[in-house]
Amino acid sequence: MIVDAHNDLLLELSWREDEGEENPFVEHWLPKLEAGGVELQVCPVYVEVQYLPDAALRAALKQAATFWRIVAANSGVRPVLSRADLEGDGLGLMLSLEGVEPLGSDPGLLDSFVRLGVRMIGLTWNRRNTFADGAGEPGGLSILGRALLARFAEVGVVLDLAHASEQTFSDALEYAGGAQIVVSHACCRAVLDSPRNISDEQLGALAERRGVLGIMALPSVVDPSSPTLERLIDHVDHAVEVMGIEHVGLGGDFIRQLFASGATRISARERSFAPPHLELGRGLDELHGPHQYPDLVAALRRRGYEGERLEAILRGNFLRVFREALPAS
């Protein structure tokens, strides 16, 4: 069974609902998640640049509404809001935020999103917002960002530092208090030098906080010149060597289907981390959707990951973080 810390499926499904499809989740994503053995999927709300700043809140609420329609329309799907929900039957879905632009400049709106079901929050995408700088910017946390982070542990929200600038990453470790911390989707900078990947120093700091890195399955962070499953496992090996087996998990970020459907687009500024020749919607040659997770499991076994070590990567490490962060019920 798999825990996947990042899949932008809400972006596609909200778009499909606008196109008139009823319950598109059951056709376009549920079979793939089931085929891959996914037991818990984190579903981020991501606001695209064309909605910023004025329509950010509306766009976020729209995707959150899609999340709850998925839950209501599919009897085998449950929302994960508490530790108790981690033990349920069927497919668990956890709502997250990828970038806090929907909060505008008001940290108090955190409570509203927690009530909507959000249980993981990434401060930024690659750009800057009023709370923090993303990976495409040089700065760190703002005063508002510090105030926001101070409440994460209190409300039972996991802090996600994917897309954070180096300074934001460092600042967040200092100001996050007792919050549980992850990097939901990235790879290792020592294996591929990209602003979206994590340095060994950052990996070590994340491990010291008992956090988890979700290994990401996109060519731009794995290796644009060799976008293969074996190359992805090079990142797994490196992360395990630097952090320890108890700090490595999965965060697929399978965007190929989003681009193929026409549900997303990306600006020149936002695509700046990708090599010019790289097709943005491309996935790894052997892992471009959750239905191919069994191939990843087989490849991990070929590298020597078995038993408890394999279980830790596939599900156990992220489940540990969620058990420690989420409210009891």
Disulfide bonds with the S-S distance in Angstrom:
none
